[in-house]
Amino acid sequence: MKKRFFLLILIVLAIGVIWKHDALITSLGLGSEKTDSSERAQVTVKVITQPVQITSNDRTFRAVGTGRARLSVGIYPAVSEEVTDIYFVAQQEVKENDVLVQLDSRAEDLAVKAAQVQLKDAQSLLNRYELAVKAGGVPESEVDAARADFEAAQVELEQAKLNLEERQIKAPFNGVVGIPAVDPGDRVNPETLITGLDARDTLYIDFEVPESLAGALQNAAGENRKITATTPAYLSKQFDGKILAQESRIDPDRRTVLARAEIDNKEDLLRPGMSFETEWNIKGESYPTVQEISVQWGREGSFIWLIKDGKAVKTLANIISRKAGRVLLEGDIESGDQVVIEGLQRLRPGQSVEIVGTAEK
């Protein structure tokens, strides 16, 4: 009997707990789904909204690059010979074809003079034979042989002049030379570096761009080609430049493409080999922009709540990018649309709403 009585008491208590639970659900508005949608549609939810803004999907890319001169070469002699004179000093500006170093050319001077004498004799003999052949004094074959000797003498003279010219080491273009690496009396050969020559009026900066920006680099034009650069040599100075070229292929190991920018260096402040931190601002397309707190997720993906004609409208929106607490979206959204930023959790499609505040920024 005691067991039956105790079991009866437990059943009564359980029924009381279930009744209180149902009452609590009803008081919280969490009742049956049959009346849920109609009740919600009748309830006016208070929300705070913000107008949708249109923002450009701009990006900023930074990379460290290395500077190089517009033209840059190492000067080497063409022949093995002794240095007799040096006509430049370090950091001197030189012009194209200026003589930088003179090698011993005494033998070549004599060879040119000998070739000139030989050419003169061949010319005289050819002239005599051409006059004599008209009178029948010499056969035509002798004239042909004299003409061949004359042409061979011309070649000999040109070769002698070339050998003489190779004893003068000249600047191949306008630029600035470095420190002389040889002295008068040194014996040099084609592997001996004389000095460096740089045309640094324009400086190139080579830097690597990730594969993800290869499309932006390929289509860069106008404003999108501009870059800025800083260097440790001038911490407070910024240099403006533009993207000039890019490599034809992507490095399969690094997944980057090499880009080259140019900077005007008419003031001659920059030097080849300097390190630069480059900044490339990439202009993008414009998209509707909202605060991050207004974006929600469901089975169909991300969405936001817009208020139209006093009703809540669930609008699907693909996320393009995030910037400083704001989200760029793609969807059926227009500038000025009111998007809900507070009061989101109680909204359902078609829900009546009352806008109690608007955040303009």
C-alpha positions as CSV (number, residue, x, y, z in Angstrom):
1,M,0.0,0.0,0.0
2,K,2.8,2.4,0.9
3,K,4.5,1.7,-2.5
4,R,1.2,2.5,-4.4
5,F,0.7,5.6,-2.4
6,F,4.2,6.8,-3.1
7,L,3.9,6.1,-6.8
8,L,0.6,8.1,-6.9
9,I,2.3,11.1,-5.4
10,L,5.1,11.0,-8.0
11,I,2.5,10.9,-10.8
12,V,0.7,13.9,-9.4
13,L,3.9,15.9,-9.1
14,A,4.9,15.0,-12.7
15,I,1.6,16.2,-14.0
16,G,2.1,19.5,-12.2
17,V,5.6,20.0,-13.6
18,I,4.3,19.4,-17.2
19,W,1.4,21.8,-16.7
20,K,3.7,24.6,-15.4
21,H,6.1,24.0,-18.4
22,D,3.3,24.4,-20.9
23,A,2.2,27.5,-19.2
24,L,5.7,28.9,-19.3
25,I,6.0,28.2,-23.0
26,T,2.7,29.9,-23.7
27,S,3.7,32.9,-21.7
28,L,6.9,33.2,-23.7
29,G,5.1,33.1,-27.0
30,L,6.6,29.6,-27.9
31,G,3.3,27.8,-28.4
32,S,2.2,25.6,-31.2
33,E,3.4,26.2,-34.7
34,K,-0.2,26.4,-35.9
35,T,-0.7,29.9,-34.4
36,D,2.9,31.0,-34.4
37,S,3.1,32.6,-37.9
38,S,-0.2,34.4,-37.6
39,E,0.6,35.7,-34.1
40,R,4.1,36.9,-35.2
41,A,2.6,38.7,-38.2
42,Q,0.3,40.6,-35.9
43,V,3.1,41.6,-33.4
44,T,5.0,44.7,-34.3
45,V,8.7,44.3,-33.7
46,K,10.8,47.4,-32.8
47,V,14.1,47.6,-34.7
48,I,17.0,49.9,-35.4
49,T,18.1,50.2,-39.0
50,Q,20.9,51.7,-41.1
51,P,20.8,52.8,-44.7
52,V,22.8,50.6,-47.1
53,Q,25.9,52.4,-48.5
54,I,27.7,51.6,-51.8
55,T,31.5,51.1,-51.2
56,S,34.2,50.3,-53.7
57,N,36.0,47.0,-53.1
58,D,39.4,48.6,-53.0
59,R,42.4,46.5,-51.8
60,T,45.9,47.4,-50.7
61,F,48.9,45.2,-51.5
62,R,52.3,45.7,-49.9
63,A,55.5,44.0,-50.8
64,V,59.3,44.4,-50.5
65,G,61.1,44.9,-53.8
66,T,64.6,45.6,-55.0
67,G,65.7,48.6,-57.1
68,R,67.7,48.4,-60.3
69,A,68.8,50.9,-62.9
70,R,67.0,51.4,-66.2
71,L,70.2,50.2,-67.9
72,S,73.0,48.5,-66.0
73,V,76.2,46.7,-67.2
74,G,79.6,45.7,-66.1
75,I,82.4,47.0,-68.3
76,Y,84.9,44.4,-69.5
77,P,87.7,44.6,-72.1
78,A,87.4,42.8,-75.4
79,V,91.1,41.8,-75.5
80,S,94.0,41.0,-73.2
81,E,96.3,44.0,-72.9
82,E,98.0,46.3,-70.5
83,V,96.2,49.4,-69.1
84,T,97.9,52.6,-70.0
85,D,95.3,55.3,-68.9
86,I,92.1,55.6,-66.9
87,Y,89.8,58.6,-67.8
88,F,87.1,58.4,-65.2
89,V,86.5,58.5,-61.4
90,A,83.9,57.0,-59.3
91,Q,80.3,58.5,-59.6
92,Q,81.2,60.4,-62.7
93,E,78.6,61.0,-65.3
94,V,79.7,59.8,-68.7
95,K,78.2,60.0,-72.2
96,E,77.8,57.2,-74.8
97,N,81.1,56.4,-76.5
98,D,83.2,58.3,-74.0
99,V,86.6,56.6,-73.6
100,L,86.9,55.1,-70.1
101,V,90.1,53.1,-70.3
102,Q,93.0,53.1,-72.8
103,L,94.9,49.9,-73.4
104,D,98.4,49.7,-74.9
105,S,97.8,50.2,-78.7
106,R,101.3,50.8,-80.1
107,A,101.3,47.6,-82.3
108,E,97.8,48.3,-83.5
109,D,98.7,51.9,-84.5
110,L,101.5,50.5,-86.6
111,A,99.2,47.9,-88.1
112,V,96.8,50.6,-89.2
113,K,99.6,52.6,-90.9
114,A,100.9,49.5,-92.7
115,A,97.4,48.6,-93.9
116,Q,97.0,52.2,-95.2
117,V,100.2,51.9,-97.2
118,Q,99.2,48.5,-98.6
119,L,95.8,49.9,-99.6
120,K,97.4,52.9,-101.3
121,D,99.8,50.6,-103.4
122,A,96.9,48.3,-104.4
123,Q,94.9,51.3,-105.5
124,S,97.7,52.7,-107.7
125,L,98.3,49.3,-109.3
126,L,94.6,48.8,-110.0
127,N,94.4,52.3,-111.6
128,R,97.4,51.6,-113.9
129,Y,96.0,48.2,-115.0
130,E,92.6,49.7,-115.8
131,L,94.3,52.2,-118.1
132,A,96.6,49.7,-119.7
133,V,93.8,47.1,-120.4
134,K,92.0,49.7,-122.6
135,A,95.2,49.9,-124.8
136,G,95.6,46.2,-124.8
137,G,98.8,46.4,-122.7
138,V,97.6,43.8,-120.0
139,P,95.1,41.0,-120.1
140,E,91.8,41.3,-118.3
141,S,92.8,38.7,-115.8
142,E,95.6,40.9,-114.5
143,V,93.0,43.7,-113.9
144,D,90.8,41.2,-112.0
145,A,93.7,40.2,-109.8
146,A,94.7,43.8,-109.0
147,R,91.1,44.5,-108.1
148,A,91.0,41.5,-105.7
149,D,94.3,42.7,-104.1
150,F,92.8,46.2,-103.6
151,E,89.6,44.8,-102.0
152,A,91.8,42.6,-99.7
153,A,93.8,45.6,-98.7
154,Q,90.6,47.4,-97.7
155,V,89.6,44.5,-95.5
156,E,93.0,44.5,-93.9
157,L,92.7,48.2,-93.1
158,E,89.3,47.8,-91.5
159,Q,90.5,44.9,-89.4
160,A,93.5,46.9,-88.2
161,K,91.2,49.8,-87.3
162,L,88.9,47.4,-85.4
163,N,91.9,46.0,-83.4
164,L,92.9,49.5,-82.6
165,E,89.4,50.5,-81.5
166,E,89.3,47.5,-79.1
167,R,92.1,49.0,-77.2
168,Q,89.8,51.8,-76.1
169,I,87.1,50.8,-73.6
170,K,84.1,53.1,-74.1
171,A,80.8,53.7,-72.4
172,P,77.9,51.9,-74.2
173,F,75.3,54.5,-73.0
174,N,74.9,57.6,-70.9
175,G,75.2,56.9,-67.2
176,V,77.2,57.0,-64.0
177,V,80.3,54.9,-63.5
178,G,81.4,53.2,-60.3
179,I,84.8,52.8,-58.7
180,P,87.6,51.8,-61.2
181,A,88.6,48.2,-60.5
182,V,92.0,48.5,-62.3
183,D,95.0,50.8,-62.3
184,P,97.4,51.8,-65.1
185,G,100.0,49.1,-65.6
186,D,97.5,46.3,-64.8
187,R,97.3,43.4,-67.3
188,V,93.6,42.8,-68.1
189,N,91.7,40.2,-70.1
190,P,88.1,39.7,-71.2
191,E,87.2,38.4,-67.7
192,T,88.5,41.5,-65.9
193,L,85.8,43.8,-64.6
194,I,86.8,47.4,-65.2
195,T,83.8,49.1,-63.5
196,G,80.0,49.3,-63.4
197,L,77.8,51.6,-65.5
198,D,74.2,52.5,-64.5
199,A,71.6,54.7,-66.2
200,R,69.8,55.6,-63.0
201,D,67.7,58.5,-64.2
202,T,64.8,56.0,-64.0
203,L,64.8,53.3,-61.3
204,Y,63.0,50.0,-61.6
205,I,61.6,48.2,-58.6
206,D,61.0,44.4,-59.0
207,F,58.5,42.9,-56.5
208,E,56.4,39.7,-56.3
209,V,52.7,39.7,-56.5
210,P,50.6,36.7,-55.3
211,E,48.8,34.5,-57.8
212,S,45.4,35.8,-56.4
213,L,46.2,39.3,-57.7
214,A,47.4,38.1,-61.2
215,G,44.1,39.1,-62.7
216,A,44.2,42.6,-61.2
217,L,47.8,43.0,-62.4
218,Q,47.0,41.9,-65.9
219,N,44.1,44.4,-66.1
220,A,45.8,47.2,-64.3
221,A,45.4,50.5,-66.2
222,G,45.4,54.2,-65.3
223,E,45.1,54.8,-61.6
224,N,45.4,51.1,-60.9
225,R,49.0,51.1,-62.1
226,K,50.1,53.7,-59.5
227,I,52.3,52.6,-56.6
228,T,54.2,54.3,-53.8
229,A,57.5,53.2,-52.4
230,T,59.6,53.9,-49.3
231,T,63.2,53.0,-48.6
232,P,65.3,52.9,-45.4
233,A,67.6,55.5,-46.9
234,Y,64.8,58.1,-46.7
235,L,62.4,57.1,-44.0
236,S,60.3,60.2,-44.2
237,K,60.1,60.4,-48.0
238,Q,57.6,58.7,-50.3
239,F,58.3,58.0,-54.0
240,D,55.6,57.7,-56.6
241,G,55.8,55.3,-59.5
242,K,53.7,53.1,-61.7
243,I,53.6,49.5,-62.7
244,L,55.5,49.1,-66.0
245,A,55.6,45.3,-66.8
246,Q,55.1,41.8,-65.5
247,E,56.5,38.4,-66.1
248,S,54.9,36.2,-68.6
249,R,54.5,33.3,-66.2
250,I,53.7,32.5,-62.6
251,D,56.5,30.9,-60.5
252,P,55.1,27.4,-59.8
253,D,57.1,27.0,-56.6
254,R,56.3,30.4,-55.0
255,R,52.9,30.9,-56.7
256,T,53.8,34.5,-57.4
257,V,54.3,36.7,-60.5
258,L,57.2,39.2,-60.8
259,A,56.1,42.8,-61.4
260,R,58.2,45.8,-62.3
261,A,57.5,49.4,-61.4
262,E,59.4,52.5,-62.5
263,I,60.2,55.6,-60.4
264,D,61.5,58.9,-61.8
265,N,65.0,59.4,-60.3
266,K,65.9,62.7,-61.9
267,E,67.0,64.0,-58.5
268,D,69.4,61.0,-58.3
269,L,68.5,60.2,-54.7
270,L,68.0,56.4,-55.3
271,R,70.5,53.8,-56.1
272,P,70.3,50.4,-57.8
273,G,70.2,47.6,-55.2
274,M,68.2,49.5,-52.6
275,S,65.3,47.7,-50.9
276,F,61.9,49.3,-51.2
277,E,58.5,48.7,-49.5
278,T,55.9,49.1,-52.2
279,E,52.2,49.8,-51.7
280,W,49.8,49.2,-54.5
281,N,46.2,50.4,-54.1
282,I,43.9,48.4,-56.3
283,K,40.6,50.0,-57.2
284,G,37.7,47.5,-57.2
285,E,34.0,47.3,-58.2
286,S,31.4,48.9,-56.0
287,Y,29.1,46.8,-53.8
288,P,26.3,47.5,-51.2
289,T,27.9,47.7,-47.7
290,V,26.4,46.9,-44.3
291,Q,27.6,46.4,-40.7
292,E,28.8,42.9,-39.9
293,I,26.1,42.5,-37.1
294,S,23.3,42.8,-39.7
295,V,24.5,39.7,-41.6
296,Q,22.9,36.4,-40.6
297,W,23.2,32.8,-41.8
298,G,20.6,30.2,-42.7
299,R,20.2,27.0,-44.7
300,E,20.4,29.0,-48.0
301,G,23.5,31.0,-46.9
302,S,24.0,34.5,-45.7
303,F,21.2,37.0,-45.6
304,I,20.1,40.4,-44.2
305,W,16.8,41.9,-43.2
306,L,15.5,44.9,-45.2
307,I,12.6,47.0,-44.2
308,K,10.2,47.7,-47.1
309,D,6.7,49.2,-46.7
310,G,6.9,48.6,-42.9
311,K,7.6,44.8,-43.4
312,A,10.6,42.7,-42.9
313,V,12.1,41.3,-46.1
314,K,14.6,38.5,-45.9
315,T,17.2,39.2,-48.6
316,L,19.9,36.7,-49.6
317,A,23.3,38.3,-50.0
318,N,26.7,36.8,-50.9
319,I,29.7,38.2,-49.0
320,I,32.3,39.7,-51.2
321,S,34.7,41.0,-48.6
322,R,35.0,42.3,-45.1
323,K,36.5,45.6,-44.1
324,A,36.8,47.2,-40.7
325,G,33.6,45.8,-39.3
326,R,31.6,46.2,-42.5
327,V,30.7,43.7,-45.1
328,L,30.5,44.1,-48.9
329,L,27.6,42.2,-50.3
330,E,26.2,41.1,-53.6
331,G,22.4,40.6,-54.0
332,D,19.1,42.4,-54.6
333,I,20.2,45.4,-52.5
334,E,20.2,49.0,-53.5
335,S,21.8,52.1,-52.0
336,G,19.6,53.7,-49.3
337,D,17.7,50.5,-48.4
338,Q,17.1,50.2,-44.7
339,V,18.9,47.2,-43.2
340,V,18.1,46.0,-39.7
341,I,21.1,46.2,-37.3
342,E,19.2,45.6,-34.0
343,G,16.1,43.5,-33.3
344,L,17.1,40.8,-35.7
345,Q,16.3,37.7,-33.7
346,R,12.5,38.3,-33.6
347,L,12.1,39.0,-37.3
348,R,10.3,36.7,-39.8
349,P,9.4,37.3,-43.5
350,G,6.5,39.7,-43.6
351,Q,6.9,40.7,-40.0
352,S,5.5,44.2,-39.2
353,V,8.2,46.4,-37.8
354,E,8.5,49.8,-36.2
355,I,11.8,51.6,-36.8
356,V,12.7,53.3,-33.5
357,G,16.1,54.5,-34.6
358,T,18.4,54.9,-37.6
359,A,22.2,54.8,-37.5
360,E,23.4,57.0,-40.3
361,K,27.1,55.9,-39.9
